[in-house]
């Protein structure tokens, strides 16, 4: 069944805001005559979120609900939602009501101007200074390192063409870098300033550790984008560097042993040369093998669904 819009909403302990979020999405879409569905992905909530979602589904079959067996994270929740969308366009937004559903028609308009992904930009952000400053630094670093000129990579509200969510593969914590992953797949990416509202219910699910993890994830996607299909360009380069240094040291000592009849057993340089050779071999073998295993594992489904209402 074709429709205009699928709305994918990850949920983790957001019981207080869900009914109001559904109301706001419904009002906007019905006023604009947009056919829609809402796909909630309950990411292991421990409050009454799923019970409420089940009740909302019984009242309105446009509401579909996926329930995970435990908390797997936002990336897996988005991936699960993307796998069942039926709309020509796909909207993601957070469940805490800080993202404004009133932006839906404007996001559709910008998307239809020729983009494949429109990412929201919280230009006037209603968060504490302790969150805004690190976020600006992180977004600047991400923009420089990826070459994607966006102000806000991790804004929850984004509008996609359906073929984009069918092509992009996210797992772990890579949801922070969806614009970069989409751009590297060859899709066009843009951004639009969006209204960001103060938090009314609950509390933020992200702590200071997200910035350290985010930096590690940035290194991950830089590697995956450049070396996944040619890993030896990275591992081979360092293997060649270390192996060559070790070979030069070892050959030099062997020549000196032959010409000057020196003894090598008391020369630490010999052990350094052997160490560099071993390092080079490890970069060629262990690193390449580990990346092959990681890549193979990442293609598997990394979440477990307990129930799916509206399948």
N, C-alpha and C positions, 0 to 999 in steps of 0.2 A: 504493500500500500504506500503510494507516494504522498508526500506532504511537503510543506514549505520548510518547516523548521523542526529540528530535534534539539532539545535543551538537555545537556548532560550536567548533573549536579552531584559531585562527591559529598557525602554526608558522614560526619563523625561527631556524634553527640551534639546535634543541633535541633533538638526537639522543639524548642521555643520558637524558632523562626520558620519552620517548614510550611505551616499552613498559610502564613502571610506571604511567603515567597511564591507559593502556588497561586494565591489570589492575584498578586501583582503581575506575574507572568501571563496569567489568563486574561486579565483586564487589557493589558497592552496588546496581546496577540488578537484578541477578539475585536478590539477597536480598529486594528489595522487589517482585519480580515486575513490573518495569517494562520493557516492550518498548522497545528503543532502537536508535539508530544513532549512530555517531560520524563527523562530517565534519571531516577535517583539511584545512586550506588551507595548503599549503606556499608561503610568501611569498618565494620566491627563495632558499631556504637554500643555503649553499655547503658545508655539511658533509654527513654521510651521512643527513640526516633523511628525504629522499624515498625513498632505497633501503630504509630501515627501514620506512617507512610502506607501501611497496609490498609488502614481505614480510608485514607485519601484515594487509594487505588480502587477500592470498592465503590466509592462515590463517582469517580471519573476515570474511565478506562484509558484516557489519554495519558494518565500517570502510570508509568511502568517502574518497577522497583527491583533492583538486584541487591541481594544481601550476601555479603562475604561472611565466611565462617569466623574470621578474626580480622584484626586491623592489618592491612597489607600496604597502606600508603596511598597517597593521592595519585601517583602515576599509574598504579595498577587499577585504581577506581576509574580513572579516565579511560584507560585502555579497555576495561570491561564495558563501559558505556559506549565507547566508539564502536565496539564490535556488534552492537545491536541497533544502531541508529537507522531510521527509515527516512529521514528528511533530506531534502536536497541541500540544505545548509545545516550546520551544526554549531550551536552556541554552548560554550562552557561558562559557568559562573559559580562562585562560592555560595554556600548555603547560609551564610551568616547575615545576609541582607546588606552588606557593605557594597556589593555590586548592585547597580540599579537596573532592573528590567526595562525601565523606560528608554534605555539606550538601544533596545533591540531594533526598531525601524531604522535608526541612523546607522547602526552597524551593517544592516542588510544593504542599505543604500551605498555605503562605501565599498562593501564587498562586490556589489554588482557593477561597480565602476571599472572592474577588471582585475581585482586582487583575488588571491586564493586564501589568504588568511589576514584578518584584521585583528590586531592585538590592541587591547585597551591600554590607555596611558592615564594612570592616576595623577594627573597634573597637579591637582590640589588634593593632597592626601590627608585624610582625617585619622591619622595615627600619631602616636607619641613621637617626639623628636628622636628618642632612642631607637626607633625602628626606621624613621625616614632617612637619617644620615647614613647608616650602614647600607641601606637599600640603594641610595644614590651611588655610593662608592662601588657596590657590587654591580649595579647596572652599567656603570661607566666601564669597569674592567671587562665585563662580558661583551659590551659593544666593541671595544678596542680589539679584544682577542678573537672574536668571531667575525668581525667585519660587518656585522648586521647593525645598521643605524637605527636602533630603537631606544626609547627612554625608559621603558618599563617591560622587561622580559617576563616577569613573573606575575603580571596582573591576571587575576582569575577570570576576567571576562574577555572572551575571544570568540570571533565568528569565523567559521571555516566553510569551505566548500566540502561536500561529502567525500570527494575523491582524495582530499588531503588526509582526513582521519583514517581512510582506508589504506593509505600508503605509509604514514608515519608510525614508527614503533617506539613506544616509550615504556620504560621500566625503571625500577630503583627510585632515583630522585630526579630523573631527567625531565620531568614536567616543567622544571624551571627554564629549560632551554628549548621548548617546543618551537619558537620562531626560528631559532638557528637550525634545528633539525629539519624543519619544513623547507627553509631556504636552501639547504644543502641537497635536498631532494629535487630541487629545480622549480619549486613553486614560488609565486610572488608573494611578498610579505609587506604589509604596511601597518600603520597604527593610527589610532584616533583618540583624542582626549575624551575621557568618560567621567561621569559623576561618581565620586567615591563618598560613601556615607559613613558616619560614625557607627561604631559597633554598639548595638543595643542589647544583645544577648550573648551569654557565654564569654569565653576568653579565647585569645589567639592560641592556636595549636603549635606555633613555631617558637622556638627559643633561640638563644644565641648560637647554639651549635649548628644551626642551619647555614650560617655563613661559612664555617669551616667545611661542612659537607658540600656546600655549593661550590666552593673552590675546587674541591676534589672532583666533583661532577663536571666542572668546566674542563678540567684536564682530560676527563674521560671522553667527552664529546669531541674535543679537539683531536684526540687520538682516533676515535671512531670515524670521524669525518675524513681524515687524511690518510689513515693507514690500515683501515679494516680490510680493504681489498688488496693491499700491498704491504703487509706487515714487515716484510724483510727490508723495506726501505728505511724503516726505523731500527728494528733489531739488528739487521745486517750491518747498518752503518756503524753502530756502537760496537758490535761484534768485531767488525773489521778494524776499528780504531784500537781497541784493547788487544786484539789478536796480533795486529801489526807491531804494536809496541813490544809485546812479549816476544814476538819472533825476532825483532831487531836485537833486543837485549840478549836472547839466547844464542843467536848466530854469532854476535860479536864475541861473546864469551867462548864459544867453541873455536873461533878463529884464533883468539888469544891463547887458548889452550894448546892449539897445534903449533902456532908460530913461536910462542915464548915459553911453552911448556909450563904454564902456570897451573896451579891446582884450583879447582872450582869448589871443593867441598867447604871451604871457609869463606865463601863469597856470598853475602846476603842478596846481591844483585841477581844471582841465578834464581833464587826463590821468587824474587819479584817478577822476573821474566816469566817463570812458569805460572805464577798467579795471574798475570795479565792474559796469558794464553787460555787459561781455564775460564777467566771472565768472558773472554771473547766467545768461547764455545757455549757458555751458559746463555749469553745473549742470543745466540743463534738457535739454541734448542729449547731451553726452559721457557724463555719469554715468548717465543713463537707458539709453543705448545699450549702455554697458559692462555694466550689470547684466543687461540682456536677453540679451546674449551669454553671460555667465557662467551664468545660469540655464538657458539652452538646452544649454550644454555639460555641465552637471552631471547632466543626465538620461541622458547616454550612459554606457555601460559604460567604466570607467576602468582596467580591468585586462585582461591577456591570458593566457588559459589555455593551457598546453602540453599537459597530459594530465588526464583525469578518470577515476579508477578507481572503479567502482561506479555508473556512470550508469544 
